[in-house]
Amino acid sequence: MKKIIVYCEKIPHTDKMSDVSYELINKAYKVAQESKSMIENEDFYITAVVLSSEIDKKEIKKAYSAGADKVVLIKSDSFDIFSSYVLANCFFEYYSKNPADVIIFPATTTGRMVAPRVTTMLDTGLVADCVGLEFILRENKLRLAPTRPTFGAELMATILSKKDPQCATIRPNTFVFDLFLDKEGVFEEFSPNSYSETRFKLIRTVMDKTVEKDSFEGAKIVFAAGFGLAEGKNRVYIEKLEKLAKVFDAKVASTRKLVDFNLMPHKNQVGQTGASINADLYIAFGISGAIQHIQGMKNCKTVVAINSDNDAPIFSYADYKIQADAKKVLDDLYEHFCK
């Protein structure tokens, strides 16, 4: 029996889990199903672990539907005040009594702080910011084989850990998840010992209202700007795209090149060194389609590409191809919808 723990996150100040939690549970389930045939009598047990003072019962059922065999609520009021130190220590306490072969963390802001603390305490390795996940057979044993970009996102590297548990962080929106299973599971609560934070003193908490606005999580429509919209150091066409996006309640994405030229902030970048998204509609304005960018938007349901170059790689991934000057198309759309 190979045991997999998925470290789940909840949405701050709610009793609901974030989409990335279900994404990782579902990916763990799918990878487990694909790997069963690789070794005789191998089975998997997936435990979703969430640290919170409370969790909605509907969220627990959704976790079962995504593929979890067990949901564990590590329950403590201390989680109401964020501390990666407290989260990591409480998770480590649970793991010490319930060890597993694999731990999967989300590569979110919180996950990137908690995962290194946990793996350091476990004296094991961590493969960070992964965009692929599978098991491979090594010496008649299944080993976790996560894949991540390397060498400035020019290459993809599959990395095997030498120690157990095998751990990885996965970028949000890397995989499409389904809540399709009609099954029940086990639920239990775990009460950790009190871990007081001694290294820092919380003075006050300030909510950044721009975080949710700028996030791609839950984005249904994304307008993406490529270098084809650049006018030297002038943002005139990018600003037009931003105004057009507001009309359609769409998020604005960017390629790395626009970020490198300081025409767009990094938070808008989509690709191997940026965000991964799975929007219902993705419209690419003047994007050539480098593989690094494709990696971040490949899970979008419908892709529309606008480019004057008939041989642009983006057309190979597009559902609808518009061979035209992206600036001219944007001018027409802006004239029609924004004036």
VEXKOLGU-20378 format. One line per 3 residues: their letters; for each residue x, y, z of C-alpha. Coordinates in steps of 0.001 Angstrom, whole numbers, plus 524288, in hexadecimal, padded with zeros to 5 digits. Layout:
REM VEXKOLGU-20378
A) X:Y:Z ~ ... $
REM end
This chain:
REM VEXKOLGU-20378
MKK) 80000:80000:80000 ~ 805DD:80CE0:7FBA5 ~ 80111:81827:803F9 $
IIV) 7FFEA:825D6:7FE53 ~ 7FD53:8320D:80665 ~ 7F852:83E41:7FFA2 $
YCE) 7FA98:84AB2:8075E ~ 7EE29:85296:80531 ~ 7EBF4:86115:806E6 $
KIP) 7DFAC:8680E:80AD8 ~ 7DB2E:8752C:805D5 ~ 7DF17:87F55:81017 $
HTD) 7D47A:88359:819B7 ~ 7CB29:878CD:814BD ~ 7C86E:86A73:81797 $
KMS) 7CA5C:86697:80955 ~ 7D5F5:8605A:8028E ~ 7DC91:866C7:7F6E8 $
DVS) 7DB83:86151:7E91D ~ 7E9D8:85D5E:7E916 ~ 7E6DD:853C0:7F409 $
YEL) 7DD03:84C6E:7EBAB ~ 7E61C:84D7F:7E007 ~ 7F102:84672:7E756 $
INK) 7E7F2:83C47:7ED5E ~ 7E26E:8391F:7E00B ~ 7EFDD:8389B:7D9AC $
AYK) 7F4B5:82F69:7E452 ~ 7E8E5:826B8:7E1E0 ~ 7EAE3:8268A:7D315 $
VAQ) 7F96F:823CC:7D439 ~ 7F690:818D7:7DDD2 ~ 7ECC7:81291:7D497 $
ESK) 7F655:81376:7C93A ~ 80139:80D51:7D144 ~ 7FA1D:8017D:7D6CF $
SMI) 7FD37:7F939:7CAF1 ~ 80BCF:7FBDF:7CC22 ~ 80DBE:7F2E5:7D7CB $
ENE) 805D5:7E728:7DC41 ~ 7FCA1:7E8D1:7E7EA ~ 8005C:7F717:7E9D5 $
DFY) 7F5C2:7FFAA:7EF89 ~ 7F4FF:80DD4:7F3BE ~ 7EEE3:81520:7FF1D $
ITA) 7ED20:823DA:7FDD5 ~ 7EBA1:82C65:809D1 ~ 7E7E0:83AAD:8088C $
VVL) 7ECF1:8427D:81420 ~ 7E7F2:8502C:816E0 ~ 7EC3A:858D5:82221 $
SSE) 7E129:86172:826D6 ~ 7D8AC:864DA:8326F ~ 7CCEF:85FB8:82AB2 $
IDK) 7C926:859F4:81D8A ~ 7BC14:85976:8167A ~ 7B651:84BCD:81547 $
KEI) 7B3AD:84E50:806D1 ~ 7C241:85050:804D4 ~ 7C4E3:842FF:80AB5 $
KKA) 7BB80:83C92:8011B ~ 7C200:843D1:7F5E1 ~ 7CF26:83E6A:7FA3A $
YSA) 7C99B:83095:7F994 ~ 7C430:83398:7EC0A ~ 7D1AE:83807:7E7BB $
GAD) 7D79D:82B2D:7EC1C ~ 7DB17:82C02:7FA93 ~ 7D982:81FBD:802C2 $
KVV) 7DACC:82778:80F58 ~ 7D987:835B8:81351 ~ 7E0C5:83A0B:81F7F $
LIK) 7DDF9:84703:82612 ~ 7E997:84B35:82E3C ~ 7E1B6:85417:836F1 $
SDS) 7E6DD:85F94:83EA8 ~ 7E2A8:86D88:8413F ~ 7F0F2:87170:83FC9 $
FDI) 7EF62:87053:830ED ~ 7E6BF:87C67:830ED ~ 7F34D:8845A:831B9 $
FSS) 7FC33:88066:8268F ~ 80963:87AAC:82A07 ~ 810D3:8716A:82133 $
YVL) 81872:86D15:82D38 ~ 80C0E:868C5:8344E ~ 80632:86274:82822 $
ANC) 81283:85ABC:8253F ~ 81431:85600:83332 ~ 80608:851C4:83486 $
FFE) 80694:84A9C:82790 ~ 81360:8442F:82B98 ~ 80D0D:83FA0:8384F $
YYS) 801FE:83949:830AA ~ 80B4D:8331C:826DD ~ 813D9:82D7E:831AF $
KNP) 8083D:82570:83627 ~ 80304:822D9:82865 ~ 80E9D:8213C:81F14 $
ADV) 80CFF:82044:8105A ~ 8151D:81D43:80454 ~ 811FE:829EA:7FD25 $
IIF) 80E2D:837BE:8011D ~ 80914:8414B:7F6FB ~ 8086F:84FD6:7FA12 $
PAT) 802C1:85B00:7F203 ~ 80CE5:8649B:7ECDE ~ 80532:87004:7F24A $
TTG) 80A9D:87AC0:7FAF2 ~ 8071D:872D5:806FE ~ 80B55:865CA:80143 $
RMV) 8188F:86B39:7FD65 ~ 81AD9:86F46:80B80 ~ 81588:8632E:81241 $
APR) 81B11:85872:80968 ~ 82997:85BAA:80B83 ~ 82790:85C3D:81A3E $
VTT) 820BE:84F08:81A4C ~ 82A9B:84835:8117F ~ 835EA:84DB1:81973 $
MLD) 82FFE:847F1:825D0 ~ 82E0A:83B0A:81E8D ~ 83BFF:83B77:8194F $
TGL) 8375A:838B7:80B8B ~ 837B9:83F4F:7FE4B ~ 82E04:8485C:7F7B7 $
VAD) 82BC3:84A38:7E91D ~ 8262A:857E0:7E7E9 ~ 81D1F:85ED7:7DE43 $
CVG) 8199C:852B3:7D683 ~ 81100:8526D:7CA6B ~ 81073:843A2:7C883 $
LEF) 80E1D:8380D:7D17D ~ 80EC1:8295F:7CFB3 ~ 8143E:81CEA:7D586 $
ILR) 81EFE:81504:7CF02 ~ 82446:80781:7D221 ~ 831F9:806F6:7D7F6 $
ENK) 8379A:7FA4B:7DD80 ~ 829F0:7F482:7DDF2 ~ 824EC:7FFF7:7E609 $
LRL) 81C39:80B32:7E20C ~ 8230D:8183E:7E3B6 ~ 81D16:825B5:7E2A3 $
APT) 8220A:82C6F:7D64B ~ 81E6D:83AEB:7D65B ~ 82289:84395:7CB02 $
RPT) 82676:851D7:7CBE2 ~ 82C2A:85C1F:7C2B9 ~ 83ABC:85EB4:7C3C7 $
FGA) 84585:8669E:7BD2C ~ 83CF4:872AF:7BC63 ~ 83154:86A6C:7B80F $
ELM) 838AA:865E1:7ABF5 ~ 83865:85793:7B03C ~ 82F87:84EAF:7B80A $
ATI) 835CB:84636:7C29E ~ 82FDC:83A32:7C8FC ~ 835AE:838A6:7D68F $
LSK) 83561:82CBF:7DF7C ~ 8376C:82E56:7EE0A ~ 8414B:82581:7F4AC $
KDP) 83A3D:825BB:801C1 ~ 82C7E:8231E:806A3 ~ 822EA:82928:8079A $
QCA) 823A6:82DEF:7F998 ~ 81EE6:83C03:7F955 ~ 81B50:845FD:7EEF4 $
TIR) 81474:852FB:7ED92 ~ 80B4E:8546E:7E1E1 ~ 807B8:8612D:7DB58 $
PNT) 7F947:864BF:7DC37 ~ 7F12A:8633D:7CFC8 ~ 7FAED:859AB:7CA0F $
FVF) 7F0ED:84EBA:7C921 ~ 7E284:84E5B:7C5D3 ~ 7DB04:84825:7D106 $
DLF) 7CE1D:840D9:7D146 ~ 7C4B9:83ECA:7DC86 ~ 7BF05:83275:7D6B7 $
LDK) 7C022:8277B:7E089 ~ 7B423:822C3:7E7D5 ~ 7BAAE:81DBB:7F3F7 $
EGV) 7BB9B:81F4F:8027C ~ 7C7E6:82038:80A82 ~ 7CD0B:82133:81841 $
FEE) 7CD39:82DE4:81FE6 ~ 7D4E4:83074:82C2A ~ 7D981:83BE7:83442 $
FSP) 7E723:83D41:839C5 ~ 7EA29:84679:844EF ~ 7F889:84A4E:84522 $
NSY) 7FFDB:84F0D:850FB ~ 8008A:85DB4:8524D ~ 80BDC:863C1:84AD8 $
SET) 80E6F:8719B:84F31 ~ 8154A:87A86:845AB ~ 82160:87F93:84C8E $
RFK) 82929:8854F:84148 ~ 81F57:88F63:83CC8 ~ 81539:89803:84320 $
LIR) 8090F:89B28:83B38 ~ 80634:8A99C:83C30 ~ 7FA7B:8AA2D:83317 $
TVM) 7F4B4:8A3C5:826FE ~ 7F210:8ABEB:81AD0 ~ 7EA44:8A5E3:80FBB $
DKT) 7EF53:8A949:80233 ~ 7E301:8AB4E:7FA3E ~ 7EA8B:8AAAE:7ED6B $
VEK) 7EED9:89C84:7EF3D ~ 7E1F6:8966C:7EB52 ~ 7E02E:8A040:7E057 $
DSF) 7ED4E:89CE4:7DA43 ~ 7EC5A:88E38:7DC3C ~ 7E935:88510:7D0EB $
EGA) 7E247:87B6E:7D9EF ~ 7D46A:8799F:7D52F ~ 7D69C:881E5:7C90A $
KIV) 7CCDC:87E53:7BE6D ~ 7D1C6:8878A:7B3C5 ~ 7DFEA:88BA0:7B1AE $
FAA) 7E506:89586:7A7CF ~ 7F38E:8934B:7A5CE ~ 7FD0C:89D6D:7A0A1 $
GFG) 80921:89987:798FF ~ 814A0:8A13F:793E1 ~ 80CAE:8A393:78790 $
LAE) 80571:8AE17:78F3D ~ 811E1:8B514:79349 ~ 814A3:8C299:78E0B $
GKN) 8228D:8C46E:79291 ~ 82115:8C8A9:7A0C9 ~ 81353:8CD6E:79E3D $
RVY) 80808:8C60F:7A4CB ~ 7FD55:8CBDE:79C62 ~ 7F861:8BEE0:7970B $
IEK) 7FA18:8B7DF:7A3F1 ~ 7F1D3:8C251:7AA7A ~ 7E778:8C06F:79FF8 $
LEK) 7E775:8B1DE:7A2E0 ~ 7E606:8B48F:7B173 ~ 7DA43:8BD61:7AF00 $
LAK) 7D42F:8B364:7A5D4 ~ 7D624:8A8D1:7B017 ~ 7CE66:8B0B0:7BA06 $
VFD) 7C2C1:8B0E8:7B0C7 ~ 7C294:8A204:7B03F ~ 7C68B:89FE8:7BE80 $
AKV) 7D2D5:89943:7B985 ~ 7E056:897F0:7BF7D ~ 7EC30:89D2C:7B838 $
AST) 7F7C8:8942E:7B62D ~ 8053C:896BF:7B0AA ~ 810A0:88FB3:7AA70 $
RKL) 81DEF:88FFF:7B0DC ~ 823AE:8990C:7A6A0 ~ 81A68:8A416:7AA3A $
VDF) 81E46:8A23D:7B871 ~ 82CAF:8A25B:7B4F2 ~ 82A9A:8AF49:7ADD4 $
NLM) 8235C:8B4E5:7B9BE ~ 816D4:8B64B:7B208 ~ 80F35:8AD19:7BAFA $
PHK) 810E0:8A90A:7C940 ~ 81545:89B37:7CC66 ~ 80857:89826:7D32D $
NQV) 801E6:89821:7C5B7 ~ 80BC3:88ED9:7BF98 ~ 806D6:881AC:7BADA $
GQT) 8103A:876A8:7B7D9 ~ 81A7C:86DEC:7BDCE ~ 82048:8790F:7C5BC $
GAS) 81311:87F59:7C829 ~ 8054D:87ACF:7CB10 ~ 7FDF7:86F23:7C5B1 $
INA) 7EFB9:87141:7C226 ~ 7E407:86942:7BDB4 ~ 7DA54:8737D:7B912 $
DLY) 7CE49:87075:7B0EE ~ 7D2BE:87A2A:7A67E ~ 7E09A:87E9B:7A3A3 $
IAF) 7E2DE:888DB:79914 ~ 7F112:88AFD:7954C ~ 7F42D:89834:78F2D $
GIS) 80134:89865:787FD ~ 806E8:88C7F:78EDF ~ 8101A:883F0:78704 $
GAI) 80E6B:8780A:78FC0 ~ 81B86:8745B:795AC ~ 81ADE:8675D:79CD9 $
QHI) 81D5F:86E50:7A9C5 ~ 810D4:87627:7A80C ~ 808FC:86A98:7A300 $
QGM) 80C2E:8632F:7AF81 ~ 80480:86D46:7B745 ~ 7F81D:86DB8:7AEFA $
KNC) 7F70C:8600D:7A935 ~ 7EBAC:85C63:7B220 ~ 7E2CD:86765:7AD67 $
KTV) 7D65E:861E7:7A77B ~ 7D56B:86AD2:79B8A ~ 7E10E:87202:795BC $
VAI) 7E009:87CF6:78BB4 ~ 7ECE0:88174:785B1 ~ 7EEAC:88E39:77E49 $
NSD) 7FB9E:88F7E:77714 ~ 80011:8948D:769E7 ~ 809EE:8897C:7685E $
NDA) 80362:87DA2:7624B ~ 80E37:874EE:767B4 ~ 80D2B:879B9:775C8 $
PIF) 80DFA:86DEE:77F03 ~ 8023B:872EB:786BF ~ 7F973:86EE3:77B64 $
SYA) 7FCB2:86099:77DED ~ 7F625:861BB:78B43 ~ 7EAE0:86A96:78751 $
DYK) 7DCD2:8667B:7855F ~ 7DA86:872AE:77D2A ~ 7E514:878E7:774BF $
IQA) 7E482:8871E:7706F ~ 7EF99:88AD1:76754 ~ 7EFC0:8998E:768A7 $
DAK) 7F6F1:8A4C5:76EF1 ~ 7F393:8A3A0:77D6D ~ 7F47A:8B26B:77EF7 $
KVL) 7EA8A:8B4A6:77434 ~ 7E13D:8AA81:779F1 ~ 7E2B4:8B0B4:7875D $
DDL) 7E020:8BE3B:781A4 ~ 7D36B:8B95A:77B9B ~ 7CF07:8B2A3:78832 $
YEH) 7D299:8BE8C:7904E ~ 7CB34:8C799:7871C ~ 7BF13:8BF03:787D3 $
FCK) 7BE86:8BBC4:79656 ~ 7C5D3:8C6A0:79D65 ~ 7C0FA:8D2FC:796EE $
REM end
